[in-house]
Amino acid sequence: MKTLRHWHQLKGLIGACIFVDDLIVAYTIGEMLTADTLLIHFEKGCPQYKGAYQAINQLFLAHQPDDAVRWVNREQDSGDEGLRKAKLSYHPADFLEKYRIRFH
């Protein structure tokens, strides 16, 4: 993934990973969008490790400074029903409407 290869050049990114032995089984990458909003760009987990997505989500947020993160923006689900269901299980406080503008 380009993001990991160029990590040192991309200022402001934060992330975490879960290792089992020497294998990364889940990772997440985000950044502070505003003073109190964390934007999650990526979350990936090995399907062979049940609960990897839930674990990286919970552990990453648990290790953020208590007073720093009030809101978490998980970005869009891109129409993926499974991803949408997972995001809804976190009981979101709100949804932002997305629009697409095309110029002709």
C-alpha positions in Angstrom: 0.0 0.0 0.0 1.4 3.4 -1.0 0.4 5.0 2.3 2.6 2.7 4.3 5.5 3.0 1.9 5.4 6.8 2.1 4.4 7.1 5.8 7.3 9.4 6.7 6.2 11.9 3.9 2.6 12.0 4.9 2.5 14.4 7.9 -0.2 14.0 10.5 -1.1 10.4 9.9 -1.6 8.1 12.9 -2.2 4.4 13.0 -1.9 1.1 14.7 -1.6 -2.6 14.0 -2.2 -5.9 15.7 0.4 -8.6 15.3 0.0 -12.3 15.9 3.5 -13.6 16.1 5.2 -11.7 13.2 2.1 -11.3 11.1 0.1 -8.1 10.9 -3.5 -9.3 11.2 -5.2 -5.9 11.3 -4.2 -2.2 10.9 -5.8 1.2 10.8 -4.7 4.6 9.5 -6.3 8.0 10.3 -5.6 11.6 11.1 -7.1 14.4 13.2 -9.5 16.2 10.9 -10.3 18.9 13.4 -9.2 19.6 17.0 -11.7 17.0 18.2 -12.5 14.8 15.2 -10.5 11.7 14.2 -10.9 10.7 10.5 -10.3 7.0 9.9 -9.0 6.4 6.4 -8.4 2.7 6.4 -9.2 -0.3 8.5 -8.0 -3.7 7.3 -8.1 -7.1 8.9 -7.3 -10.7 7.9 -10.6 -12.6 7.6 -8.9 -15.7 9.1 -8.7 -13.8 12.4 -12.3 -13.4 13.7 -12.8 -10.1 15.4 -9.7 -8.5 13.9 -11.7 -5.5 12.6 -13.5 -4.9 15.8 -10.3 -5.3 17.8 -8.3 -2.8 15.8 -11.2 -0.3 15.9 -11.7 -0.6 19.7 -8.0 -0.7 20.6 -7.0 2.2 18.3 -9.7 4.5 19.7 -8.9 3.4 23.3 -5.3 4.5 22.9 -6.2 8.1 21.8 -5.9 10.8 24.4 -9.2 11.1 26.3 -9.6 14.8 25.7 -8.5 14.8 22.1 -11.2 12.7 20.3 -14.8 13.6 20.6 -16.0 12.5 17.2 -14.9 9.7 14.8 -15.5 10.0 11.1 -15.4 6.6 9.5 -15.8 7.9 5.9 -18.3 6.4 3.5 -19.3 2.8 3.1 -19.2 3.1 -0.8 -22.4 1.1 -1.0 -20.9 -2.0 0.6 -23.8 -3.5 2.6 -21.5 -5.4 5.0 -19.5 -2.3 5.8 -22.6 -0.2 6.2 -24.1 -2.7 8.7 -20.8 -2.7 10.6 -20.7 1.1 10.8 -24.4 1.2 11.9 -23.5 -1.2 14.8 -21.4 1.6 16.3 -24.6 3.7 16.7 -23.5 6.8 14.8 -24.4 10.2 16.2 -25.1 11.6 12.7 -24.7 11.1 9.0 -23.3 13.7 6.6 -25.0 13.9 3.2 -22.7 13.4 0.3 -23.2 15.0 -3.1 -21.6 14.5 -6.5 -21.2 17.5 -8.7 -20.6 17.0 -12.4 -19.7 19.7 -14.9 -20.7 19.3 -18.5 
